[in-house]
């Protein structure tokens, strides 16, 4: 099933204003989850988060795939909830392995816009998509 999440719009001015710097747009923090159901008898799952081809020029950032998108932008995906500050960054193509023995399970994640090095962010759309492959055990 598809999971779709809208992240709040932010102005280009919230990103670092130095071409070589990277940094997240704090106002864009957005929690979401991948919910599994009907998992009786399962002892866990591995979630493969997209593919390396989904990465921007910065390996741990999902690239902005919007047509005529805002330059030097992408998405950080992190494990956990809250303000995207405590969880590990999930790189495109990385796997997350979780153990559980319940009939349902939620993988909690958060996303935020990020500026990648190389230039300045200017106005434009941001969007990305990737396939999560789930292997149960």
C-alpha positions as CSV (number, residue, x, y, z in Angstrom):
1,X,0.0,0.0,0.0
2,X,1.2,3.5,-0.7
3,X,2.1,5.9,2.0
4,X,1.9,9.5,1.1
5,X,2.8,12.4,3.3
6,X,2.7,16.2,2.7
7,X,5.5,18.2,4.3
8,X,4.8,21.9,5.2
9,X,5.9,24.5,2.7
10,X,8.9,26.6,3.7
11,X,10.6,29.6,2.2
12,X,14.1,29.3,0.6
13,X,15.3,31.7,3.3
14,X,15.1,29.0,6.0
15,X,18.0,27.0,4.4
16,X,21.7,27.9,5.0
17,X,22.6,30.9,2.8
18,X,26.1,29.7,2.1
19,X,26.5,27.6,-1.1
20,X,28.9,25.1,0.5
21,X,26.8,24.5,3.6
22,X,24.2,21.8,4.2
23,X,21.3,22.0,6.7
24,X,17.8,21.0,7.4
25,X,14.7,23.2,7.4
26,X,13.4,22.8,11.0
27,X,9.9,24.0,10.0
28,X,9.5,21.0,7.7
29,X,9.8,18.2,10.3
30,X,7.1,15.7,9.6
31,X,6.4,12.4,11.4
32,X,5.0,9.4,9.5
33,X,4.9,5.7,9.8
34,X,4.8,2.5,7.8
35,X,2.2,0.3,9.5
36,X,2.2,-3.5,9.2
37,X,-0.8,-5.6,10.0
38,X,-1.6,-9.3,9.9
39,X,1.9,-10.2,11.2
40,X,0.9,-13.2,13.5
41,X,3.8,-15.7,13.5
42,X,6.3,-13.1,12.2
43,X,9.4,-12.5,14.3
44,X,10.4,-9.3,12.5
45,X,11.0,-7.5,9.2
46,X,13.6,-5.7,7.2
47,X,12.6,-2.5,5.4
48,X,14.7,-1.6,2.4
49,X,14.3,2.1,1.9
50,X,14.4,2.8,-1.8
51,X,17.6,2.3,-3.8
52,X,20.9,4.1,-4.1
53,X,19.6,5.7,-7.3
54,X,17.1,7.6,-5.1
55,X,20.0,9.6,-3.5
56,X,21.0,13.1,-4.3
57,X,24.6,14.1,-4.7
58,X,24.8,13.8,-0.9
59,X,24.5,10.0,-0.3
60,X,22.3,10.2,2.8
61,X,19.7,12.5,1.2
62,X,16.8,11.4,-0.9
63,X,16.8,13.6,-4.0
64,X,14.3,16.1,-5.0
65,X,12.5,14.6,-8.0
66,X,10.1,17.5,-8.7
67,X,10.1,18.8,-12.3
68,X,11.9,22.2,-12.2
69,X,12.4,21.6,-8.5
70,X,14.1,23.8,-6.0
71,X,17.8,23.4,-6.6
72,X,20.2,21.9,-4.0
73,X,17.3,20.4,-2.0
74,X,16.3,16.9,-0.9
75,X,14.9,15.0,2.0
76,X,16.4,13.5,5.2
77,X,14.5,10.5,6.4
78,X,15.2,9.5,10.0
79,X,14.1,6.8,12.3
80,X,11.9,7.7,15.3
81,X,9.4,10.4,16.1
82,X,9.6,13.9,17.5
83,X,11.6,16.6,15.9
84,X,13.8,14.3,13.7
85,X,16.7,14.9,16.1
86,X,17.2,11.6,17.9
87,X,16.9,9.0,15.2
88,X,19.5,7.6,12.8
89,X,19.5,9.0,9.3
90,X,18.2,6.5,6.7
91,X,20.2,6.6,3.5
92,X,18.6,5.8,0.2
93,X,19.0,2.0,-0.3
94,X,19.7,1.3,3.3
95,X,17.9,-1.4,5.3
96,X,16.3,-1.1,8.7
97,X,15.8,-4.4,10.5
98,X,13.3,-4.6,13.4
99,X,12.3,-7.5,15.6
100,X,8.7,-7.8,16.8
101,X,6.3,-10.6,17.7
102,X,3.0,-8.6,17.6
103,X,0.3,-8.9,15.0
104,X,0.8,-5.2,14.1
105,X,3.9,-3.1,13.9
106,X,4.6,0.6,13.1
107,X,8.0,1.7,11.8
108,X,8.1,5.3,13.0
109,X,10.0,7.8,10.7
110,X,10.3,11.5,10.2
111,X,11.2,13.5,7.2
112,X,12.5,17.0,6.6
113,X,13.7,19.1,3.7
114,X,17.5,19.6,3.5
115,X,19.9,21.7,1.6
116,X,22.8,19.9,0.0
117,X,26.1,21.6,-0.7
118,X,26.9,23.1,-4.1
119,X,24.7,26.2,-4.4
120,X,21.8,28.2,-2.9
121,X,18.2,27.1,-2.6
122,X,15.8,29.2,-4.6
123,X,12.0,28.9,-5.1
124,X,10.6,25.7,-6.6
125,X,8.7,22.6,-5.7
126,X,10.1,19.6,-3.8
127,X,8.9,16.0,-4.0
128,X,10.4,12.6,-3.8
129,X,9.2,9.0,-3.9
130,X,10.8,5.7,-3.3
131,X,9.8,2.1,-2.9
132,X,10.1,0.4,0.5
133,X,10.6,-3.4,0.1
134,X,9.6,-5.3,3.2
135,X,11.0,-8.8,3.9
136,X,9.3,-10.7,6.8
137,X,10.9,-13.4,8.8
